[in-house]
Amino acid sequence: MQTLTITHAKKNLGKWLKAAARGQEIAIVSGADIIALRKVPIEASDYAQREYGVTEEQLDRFVGVMDAEIERHRTAGDLEKYRFTPEQLREKVSHHSPRRPGKSRRPA
């Protein structure tokens, strides 16, 4: 097992995450605790329940509300269909420069 300080782990976090993903045992010492880095499976079927603590009924109700909302917008003509290939989408996105938070593009 590779044991790291927080400082050392932060400096090379990508390296340690890749090692953990390959199955190597990585531990980070935090005060009196040792925290393990390990790959965990995520199942899309129960992600909302495990991550957010919602019940199956709450999730079903949410899906129903969202389906109705989408249908309402579709019926009202608020939705537009765009037909792009993945290459065209990458081309469109690459022409946009990312905005920095708090910076306005409007002249003062």
C-alpha positions in Angstrom: 0.0 0.0 0.0 1.3 3.5 -0.9 0.6 5.9 1.9 0.7 9.7 1.1 0.4 13.0 2.9 -2.3 15.3 1.7 0.3 17.7 0.2 2.0 14.9 -1.8 -1.3 13.5 -2.9 -2.4 17.0 -4.2 0.7 17.5 -6.1 0.3 14.3 -8.1 -3.4 13.6 -7.8 -3.9 12.5 -11.4 -1.1 9.9 -11.0 -2.6 8.5 -7.8 -6.1 8.3 -9.2 -4.8 6.4 -12.2 -2.9 4.0 -9.9 -6.0 3.5 -7.8 -8.1 2.9 -10.9 -5.6 0.2 -11.9 -6.2 -1.5 -8.5 -3.1 -0.2 -6.6 -3.9 0.5 -2.9 -3.4 4.2 -2.2 -4.0 5.8 1.2 -3.9 9.4 2.2 -3.1 10.4 5.8 -5.5 13.1 7.1 -4.8 13.8 10.8 -5.4 10.6 12.7 -7.4 9.1 9.8 -6.2 7.1 6.7 -8.4 7.6 3.7 -8.3 5.0 0.9 -8.5 5.9 -2.8 -10.2 3.2 -4.7 -12.3 2.7 -7.8 -16.0 2.1 -7.1 -18.7 1.0 -9.5 -21.5 3.3 -10.3 -24.7 1.9 -11.5 -26.9 4.3 -13.4 -30.0 2.4 -12.4 -29.7 3.4 -8.8 -27.5 6.5 -8.9 -30.1 9.0 -7.9 -31.2 6.9 -4.9 -27.7 6.3 -3.6 -26.3 9.8 -4.4 -29.3 11.9 -3.4 -31.3 9.7 -1.2 -34.5 9.9 -3.2 -37.0 7.0 -3.1 -38.1 5.1 -6.2 -41.5 6.8 -6.0 -39.9 10.3 -5.9 -37.8 9.4 -8.9 -40.7 8.0 -10.8 -42.7 11.2 -10.0 -39.8 13.4 -11.2 -39.5 11.5 -14.5 -43.3 11.9 -15.0 -43.1 15.6 -14.4 -40.1 16.1 -16.7 -41.8 14.0 -19.5 -44.9 16.2 -19.2 -42.8 19.4 -19.2 -40.9 18.3 -22.4 -44.1 17.3 -24.1 -45.6 20.7 -23.2 -42.6 22.5 -24.8 -42.7 20.2 -27.8 -46.4 20.9 -28.3 -45.9 24.6 -27.9 -43.2 24.6 -30.5 -40.6 25.8 -28.1 -38.1 23.0 -28.9 -35.9 23.1 -31.9 -34.3 20.1 -33.5 -30.7 20.4 -34.5 -29.1 17.8 -36.7 -25.4 17.9 -36.3 -22.7 15.2 -36.6 -20.4 14.8 -33.6 -17.6 16.4 -35.8 -19.9 19.4 -36.5 -20.7 19.9 -32.8 -16.9 19.8 -31.9 -16.3 22.4 -34.6 -19.0 24.7 -33.2 -17.8 24.3 -29.7 -14.2 24.9 -30.5 -15.0 28.3 -31.9 -16.4 29.5 -28.6 -13.9 30.8 -26.0 -14.7 29.9 -22.4 -16.0 32.8 -20.3 -14.4 33.6 -17.0 -16.8 34.0 -14.0 -17.4 37.6 -13.0 -16.1 39.0 -16.3 -18.7 40.8 -18.5 -18.3 41.0 -22.3 -20.2 44.3 -22.3 -18.3 47.5 -22.5 -18.4 49.6 -19.4 
